[in-house]
Amino acid sequence: VESIWHYIFYEEKSRENLSQILFETFNVQGLYVQDQSVCSLYAMGRLTGCVVDIGHGRYDIVPVHEGLALSPASRRMPYAGEDLTTLLQRLLSERPGGAAAQLDFAIAATIKEACITVSESQAKYEESMRIGVEEETHTLPDGNQISIGSERLDLGEVFFQPGLLGLDPNEAGIVDETYSAIMACQSEHRKSMFESVVLCGGTGVTKGLDSRFQDELNQLAPRPVSLAKPPEYLPEDTLKYSAWTGGAILAK
């Protein structure tokens, strides 16, 4: 679905056809198409920053300056929440006996959202893999129970080691890609980018991701990194739905 929307909204000819249909068939009063990264910044009450939006099928890293997405510096990774669900299915199917081999994708996605955790550091992750991880029990819709142990840390580590998905072991993780995107901006814009990083999207709110992401980006950045938070008067799940929230703000 995301691919279809991207084609509709970003291909010039498709935008023209969309506009024609909306105005002539559905009689809309007005139409304004905006990049979702800009909308996410609006939700934070900002116009400049670097948006790291981790969704279902991919994640985007988009520097934005004064409400304008800087496309040449942007990064797009073709994996995200959907791939983590597939990885969970594979990891469970590889257990002795393969008891969870037929785990439905939707059920696996629900379990993933409930259990995925990011380790404090790569060293902590490796230590946990060595000494073992306490298991969590989840009840399936049919009443059976399934235990999730090291798998929940494997899922969280993918953000920093994409090789766990079977990709090139040298594939850059989310921290390196964010740093590269910001450094690709003009030097006078980098300070404001590092000071206003927005980590958002359905998968972007994974437990522990924000603290490790900030810690590791601080190790690379020439100045302190700040993660932007939504205003207190907005709902707690604003980061999860920041693009929609920003779009609503823009529509007003």
C-alpha positions as CSV (number, residue, x, y, z in Angstrom):
1,V,0.0,0.0,0.0
2,E,2.9,2.4,0.8
3,S,4.4,1.8,-2.6
4,I,1.0,2.6,-4.3
5,W,0.7,5.8,-2.3
6,H,4.3,6.8,-3.1
7,Y,3.6,6.3,-6.8
8,I,0.4,8.4,-6.6
9,F,1.8,11.3,-4.6
10,Y,5.4,11.5,-5.9
11,E,5.1,10.8,-9.6
12,E,4.2,14.1,-11.4
13,K,1.8,12.6,-13.9
14,S,0.1,10.6,-11.1
15,R,-0.3,13.7,-9.0
16,E,-2.0,15.4,-12.0
17,N,-4.4,12.5,-12.4
18,L,-5.1,12.4,-8.7
19,S,-5.9,16.1,-8.6
20,Q,-8.2,15.8,-11.7
21,I,-10.1,12.9,-10.1
22,L,-10.5,14.6,-6.7
23,F,-11.7,17.9,-8.1
24,E,-13.8,16.7,-11.0
25,T,-15.3,13.5,-9.6
26,F,-15.3,14.0,-5.8
27,N,-15.7,17.9,-5.9
28,V,-13.2,18.5,-3.2
29,Q,-12.7,22.2,-2.2
30,G,-8.9,22.1,-2.2
31,L,-5.9,19.8,-2.3
32,Y,-2.4,20.2,-0.8
33,V,0.2,17.5,-1.1
34,Q,3.0,17.5,1.5
35,D,5.9,15.3,2.4
36,Q,5.2,13.1,5.4
37,S,8.5,14.0,7.0
38,V,7.5,17.7,7.0
39,C,4.2,16.8,8.6
40,S,6.0,14.9,11.3
41,L,8.0,18.0,12.1
42,Y,4.8,20.1,12.2
43,A,3.6,17.7,14.9
44,M,6.6,18.5,17.0
45,G,6.0,22.2,16.5
46,R,9.1,22.6,14.3
47,L,10.1,23.5,10.8
48,T,13.7,22.3,10.7
49,G,15.1,19.0,11.8
50,C,16.0,15.4,10.7
51,V,13.1,13.0,10.6
52,V,13.7,9.3,11.0
53,D,10.3,7.7,10.2
54,I,10.2,3.9,10.6
55,G,7.0,2.5,9.2
56,H,5.7,-0.8,8.0
57,G,7.5,-1.5,4.8
58,R,10.5,0.9,4.9
59,Y,12.1,3.7,6.9
60,D,13.0,7.1,5.7
61,I,15.6,9.5,6.9
62,V,14.8,13.0,5.7
63,P,16.5,16.3,6.7
64,V,14.1,19.2,6.6
65,H,15.0,22.9,6.5
66,E,12.4,25.6,7.0
67,G,9.6,23.2,5.9
68,L,11.4,22.0,2.8
69,A,12.5,18.3,2.6
70,L,16.1,18.1,1.4
71,S,15.8,15.2,-1.0
72,P,19.4,14.9,-2.1
73,A,20.4,14.2,1.5
74,S,17.6,11.8,2.3
75,R,17.9,8.1,2.8
76,R,15.4,5.3,2.3
77,M,15.9,1.8,3.6
78,P,13.7,-0.9,2.1
79,Y,13.1,-2.7,5.3
80,A,11.1,-1.9,8.5
81,G,8.3,-3.4,10.7
82,E,7.1,-5.9,8.1
83,D,10.5,-7.4,7.8
84,L,10.9,-7.7,11.6
85,T,7.6,-9.7,11.6
86,T,8.9,-12.0,8.9
87,L,12.2,-12.4,10.9
88,L,10.2,-13.3,14.0
89,Q,8.3,-16.0,12.1
90,R,11.6,-17.4,10.8
91,L,13.3,-17.4,14.2
92,L,10.4,-19.2,15.8
93,S,10.2,-21.7,13.0
94,E,13.9,-22.5,13.5
95,R,13.3,-23.6,17.1
96,P,13.6,-27.4,17.7
97,G,10.4,-29.0,16.5
98,G,9.4,-25.8,14.6
99,A,6.2,-25.5,16.8
100,A,5.6,-22.0,15.6
101,A,6.3,-22.6,11.9
102,Q,2.8,-21.9,10.8
103,L,2.3,-18.8,13.0
104,D,0.0,-16.4,11.1
105,F,1.6,-13.1,9.9
106,A,-0.9,-10.9,11.7
107,I,-0.5,-12.8,15.0
108,A,3.3,-12.6,14.6
109,A,3.0,-8.9,14.1
110,T,1.0,-8.5,17.3
111,I,3.5,-10.5,19.3
112,K,6.4,-8.5,17.7
113,E,4.8,-5.2,18.8
114,A,4.3,-6.5,22.3
115,C,7.8,-8.0,22.9
116,I,10.4,-6.2,20.7
117,T,13.1,-4.6,22.7
118,V,16.3,-2.8,21.9
119,S,19.4,-3.6,24.0
120,E,21.2,-0.7,25.6
121,S,24.3,-1.3,23.4
122,Q,25.8,-3.9,21.1
123,A,27.9,-5.2,24.0
124,K,24.8,-5.7,26.1
125,Y,23.1,-7.5,23.2
126,E,26.0,-9.9,22.8
127,E,26.2,-10.5,26.5
128,S,22.5,-11.3,26.6
129,M,22.9,-13.7,23.7
130,R,25.7,-15.4,25.6
131,I,24.1,-15.8,29.0
132,G,20.5,-16.2,27.8
133,V,17.4,-14.0,27.9
134,E,14.4,-14.3,30.2
135,E,11.4,-15.6,28.3
136,E,8.1,-13.8,28.0
137,T,4.9,-15.8,27.5
138,H,2.2,-14.7,25.1
139,T,-1.2,-16.3,24.6
140,L,-2.3,-17.0,21.0
141,P,-5.9,-16.5,19.8
142,D,-6.5,-20.3,20.0
143,G,-5.6,-20.3,23.7
144,N,-2.1,-21.8,23.2
145,Q,0.9,-20.1,24.7
146,I,4.2,-19.2,23.1
147,S,7.4,-18.1,24.8
148,I,9.7,-15.4,23.4
149,G,13.2,-15.1,24.6
150,S,16.3,-14.0,22.7
151,E,14.1,-13.3,19.6
152,R,12.8,-10.1,21.1
153,L,16.4,-8.7,21.3
154,D,17.2,-10.0,17.8
155,L,14.3,-8.0,16.4
156,G,15.5,-4.8,18.1
157,E,19.1,-5.3,17.1
158,V,18.2,-5.2,13.4
159,F,18.0,-1.4,13.4
160,F,21.8,-1.4,14.2
161,Q,22.8,-4.6,12.5
162,P,20.7,-5.1,9.3
163,G,22.8,-8.2,8.6
164,L,20.5,-10.1,11.0
165,L,17.8,-9.9,8.2
166,G,20.1,-11.7,5.8
167,L,21.3,-8.5,4.2
168,D,24.9,-7.5,3.5
169,P,26.8,-7.7,6.9
170,N,28.4,-4.3,5.9
171,E,25.0,-2.7,5.4
172,A,24.9,0.6,7.4
173,G,22.5,0.7,10.4
174,I,20.1,3.4,11.3
175,V,22.6,5.5,13.3
176,D,25.2,5.6,10.5
177,E,22.5,6.4,7.9
178,T,21.2,9.2,10.0
179,Y,24.6,10.7,10.5
180,S,25.4,10.4,6.7
181,A,22.1,12.1,5.9
182,I,22.8,15.1,8.2
183,M,26.4,15.4,7.1
184,A,25.2,15.5,3.4
185,C,23.4,18.8,4.2
186,Q,25.1,22.2,3.9
187,S,27.4,22.8,6.9
188,E,25.3,25.7,8.2
189,H,22.3,23.5,8.5
190,R,23.8,20.6,10.4
191,K,23.7,22.1,13.9
192,S,19.9,22.6,13.7
193,M,19.5,19.0,12.3
194,F,21.4,17.4,15.2
195,E,19.5,19.5,17.7
196,S,16.1,18.4,16.3
197,V,16.0,14.7,15.4
198,V,12.5,13.2,15.2
199,L,12.4,9.4,15.7
200,C,8.8,8.4,14.8
201,G,6.5,6.0,13.0
202,G,4.8,2.8,14.2
203,T,8.1,0.9,14.6
204,G,10.1,4.0,15.6
205,V,8.5,3.9,19.1
206,T,10.1,0.5,19.8
207,K,11.0,0.2,23.5
208,G,14.6,1.3,24.1
209,L,15.3,2.5,20.5
210,D,15.3,6.2,21.3
211,S,17.9,6.0,24.1
212,R,20.3,3.8,22.2
213,F,19.8,5.7,19.0
214,Q,20.6,9.0,20.7
215,D,23.6,7.5,22.6
216,E,25.3,6.1,19.4
217,L,24.5,9.1,17.3
218,N,26.1,11.3,19.9
219,Q,29.3,9.2,19.5
220,L,29.5,10.2,15.9
221,A,28.1,13.7,15.9
222,P,30.3,16.8,16.3
223,R,27.8,18.3,18.7
224,P,25.1,17.0,21.2
225,V,22.1,15.3,19.6
226,S,18.6,16.1,20.8
227,L,15.5,14.0,20.1
228,A,12.5,16.2,19.5
229,K,9.4,15.4,21.6
230,P,5.8,16.5,20.9
231,P,4.2,19.3,22.9
232,E,2.7,18.2,26.2
233,Y,-0.9,19.0,25.0
234,L,-0.7,16.3,22.3
235,P,-1.6,12.6,22.9
236,E,1.1,10.3,24.2
237,D,1.2,8.3,21.0
238,T,1.8,11.4,18.8
239,L,5.3,10.1,17.7
240,K,3.6,6.9,16.4
241,Y,1.2,8.9,14.3
242,S,3.2,12.1,13.8
243,A,2.7,12.3,10.1
244,W,-1.1,12.2,10.5
245,T,-1.0,14.6,13.4
246,G,1.1,17.1,11.4
247,G,-1.1,16.7,8.4
248,A,-4.1,17.6,10.6
249,I,-2.3,20.7,11.9
250,L,-1.4,21.7,8.4
251,A,-5.0,21.2,7.2
252,K,-6.2,23.8,9.7
